[in-house]
Amino acid sequence: MLPFAIVDVFALPSPTPAPGGAGAAPMPYTGNQLAVVYEAEALTTEQMQAIAVEFGYSETVFVLPPTTGEADYRARIFTPTEELPFAGHPTVGAALAAVGSGRVEPRGATVVQECAAGLMTLELDGSAAKLTSTAIEVGLALDPAAAAAACGLDASRVIGTPQTAGAGYAHNFVRLADADVAAAVDTPGHLEKVYLFSFDPETNAVHGRLFHLGVGEDPATGSAALALGVHLVDQGLVSGDGTHTYAIAQGAEMGRPSAMLGEVVVEGGKAVSVSVTGSVAMVAKGELVTLPSGR
């Protein structure tokens, strides 16, 4: 039997203050669902993949002992169709769930996660965590017609230059008017990991949606929130050296509204560091009493 927890990552703040006056508590049943499976060292990759299919969430994460003294734990992350080297909401969710369960002891207010993409450091603050990446990647421009087709729209609806960008995991970014973001339809067969978004340059407010091949629409995407900071700087939507923040609303179209706070540090006109902060709500705990057959 393997213990697991179900948490909601990048949950909205509750109108009810957290105990002790620590501000708004995260609201369960908002944000992105995540299954966190513990004590899974004996499982094969095939078994982990089968368990991810069983949960059916956009990702399932397995918390394992680290292989390096630099890390506090190791994470393997699976969608229902594949293993990922890194993903944002499983990283934030696994950190807070593992610490909350007593299985991981933070180093002061930080934990270090080992995953296939490398070491990830998270700053913890109650039910919230801040994930930072310096793995800046600015990719090539995309064909506007292909980008628009992936959203079920005409190329004339695309604003600026659609482009690939990453900060640990690359996404294809397509800027649209806010109404077009809401009206867009996931249309597979054109691009993978399409992040469509509107951006208000006066408030730095973002309305985003992710269409992910094999997963469908994602209610909150931490890796895209990180990469979006890179894209905003490269496109000149955020400019000037220093630290800039941007607030992301995602998931409302799915009935799973979420909230993420992005941060990008600019030096010499280039993004050098990006962060995403969000809260995690505990929803359920249980045990896997039957495991898939091993191979």
N, C-alpha and C positions, 0 to 999 in steps of 0.2 A: 504494500500500500504506500502510495506517495502523497505527501501533503501538498496542497496547492491553495492559492488565494486568487480571488478575482478582485481587481481594483479598476477604478475609473480614473484615467490619466488626463491631465489638462482639463479637469472639471471646473465648472463655473463656481464662483464664490457663492456661498449660501447667504440668504438675508439674515440668518441667525448667527451671531458672533460665536467664535470658537470658545471652548471652556477656558477660563482664566483671562479672558479679555485679549486673546491673541489675534484678534481680527476675524475676518469671515472664514468660516470653515468651508472646505470643498463640498460641493453638492453631489451626492451619489446620483447615479443614473443620468449624468451628463458627462461630456468628454468621451474619451476613447477607451473601450473595454480592453482589458488585458488579463490573461491567465498567467500566473507566476507559479511554476512548478519547482518544488525543492527536492533535494536528496535524490537526484536523478542520475548519479554518476554511472550507474550500471546500464543505463539505457543506450541502445544503439541510435544512430542517426535516423534510421527508418522508424524506430519506435517513437522518437520525438516528433517526427513529421506526422505520424498517424495520430498522436495526441493533439497536435495543433489542428488537424482536420476535425477531430472530435469536438474540440472547443469551438472552432469555427469563427474565432475572432480575427481581426486583421493581423494580429500577431500573438504568439504565445512565447514566453521566455522561460528558459530553464536556468536556474541559479545553481552554479557548480563551484567546487573549490578552485582557487586560482592556480595557475601553473608558474607564476612568478611572484616573488615577494613584494613587488611594487604594487600589486593589486590586492583588493580586499575580497573579491569574488570574481568568478568568470560567468559570462552570460552567453547562451546560445539562443538565437532568435529565429523563429519560424513563422512564416505566413502559412495559410492552408496549402500552398503550392511549392514553397521553396524555403531554404535557409538563407538568412540575410547576414552580411558581415557586420551590420550596424543598423540600428533604427532608433529614433528619438524617444517615442513614447514608451517602448519597452525598457529603454535605458533608465528613464526617469522613474517609471513604475517599479522596476525591479529594485532600484536603489532604496526607495522609501519602503517598499514591502519587506525587503530582506532585513533592513535595519529595524523596522517595526516588529518583525517576528523574533528578533533577538539572534538571528543567524549571522548577522554581519555587525561588527562593532565599528562605528565611524572613527576616523582620526580627527578628533575635534569636531568640526562641522562639515567634514568632507569624507567622501568615499571614492575609491578608484575601482572602476569596472574594467575587467579584461574581456575583450571580445575579438572577433576575427579581424576587425578593422584597427585594433590596437588598444591602447589604454585610454579610458575616458574618466575625467575627474568631474565629480558633481559636488556642489555646495548644497547642504541641507539646511532648511529653516522650517522646523515644524512639519507641516504636511506638504511643503513645497520643496522643489529642488531646482537648481540652476545647472544646466549642462552647457559647457563651453567647448568649442572646437577651433583649432587653428589650421585645419586641413582644407585650406581655401582652394577652390577649383572653379575657374571661369572657362566654360566650354564654348563651343561654336554656336553661331546663330542657327536658328531653325527655319525651315520653310514655313512662312506664315499660313499657306494653304493647308499644309499637313497639320500644323498646330491647331488651326481653327477647326479642321475636320474632326480632330480628336475630341473636340468639345461640342460637336454637332452644330457648328456655326460657319458662317461665311468668312473668308479671309479679311473682308473689309471691317470686321468687328474687332480685329486684333489691334492693340495700341502699342506702338513702339516696336522693338525687336524681340521676338520670342527667342529664348536662349536656354542652353543647358548650364547649370551651375551646381556646385556641391560644397559641402563642408563635412565630409565623411561619407556621404551617400548622395549621388547626383540626381537631380530632377529636371524636368523640362518645364520652364516657366513661360506662361502666356498671360499677358496683361489684357484685361477687358474692362469695359464699363461695368459698374456694379450690377445693373439690371441684367447684363449678359452673363455675369457670373451666376446669378440665381437661375437664369433660364437655360444654362448649358446642360447638355446631356452626354453622359459617358458613351463614347462611340469607339469601341476597340478596333484595332487593326491599323492604327495610324502611328501613335507614339505610346511608349510606356511611361509610367510615372509622370503624368501631366498635371502640373499644378497651375490652375487658373486662378487669377486673383485680380481684385481691384485695389487701387492705392490712392488715398487722399493725401496729397502733398502738404496740406495745411495741418493735418492732425497726425500724419503717419499711421492712420488706421488702415488695416488690411482686412478684406473679406476674401477668404480663400476656400478652394475645394481641391481635393486630390482625386484623380482617377488613376487607379493602379491596376495594371493588367494582372489578372488572376486573383485579385482581391476585391475589385470594384471600388466604390467610393469609400474614402477613409474619413472618419469624423474629426481626427486631429492628427497632425503629422509633424513630429518634432524635428526630424531630419530635414524636411522641407522648410520648416520655420528657420532653421539655421541657414540653409542654402539661400533662402530668400534674401537674407541680409547681404550676401555676396552679390546677388543679382541686382538689388536695389542700388548698391554703390556703383556697380559696373554700368548701369543704365543711367546714372546721374540723377536718380530719384531721391537719393540721400547723398548729400555732398558736404564737404568741409571736414577737416581732420578733427578727431575727437570721438566721443561715444554718442551714438544715436539709438533711440528705442523705437519700436514699432509694435503696435498691439494687433494681434491676429484673432479674428473670429472665424470659426470653421465649424461645420457639422450641422448647422441649423436645418439645412435642406434634408437631412437624414433623420431629424428629430433627436439628434445628439449634439446640442450646442456645446462648444468648447471654447476655452480662452487660453491663449499663449502670449507671453511677453517676449519679444525678440529684442536683441541688442547687438549692434555691430560697432566695432572699433575701427576707425579709419585713420591711416597714417600715409602721408604722401599721396593722398587721393585714392588709395587702395584699401580694400577690406583686409585686415590682418587677423581679426578674431571675431567670432560670432557666438552668441549665447541664446538659449531659450529657457524660460522659467515657467513652471506650471505647478499646479497642485494635484494631489492624488487622494481619492476617497476610497476607503476600504468598503467592499460590498459583501464579500462572502469568503468563507474558508471551508475546505473539505478535503477529501482523500480520493485518489484514484484507486479503486479497489480491484480493478481488473486492468491489466496492461496488455497492449497489443503484442502479438507474437514477435520475437526477435529474429534477426537475420544475421 
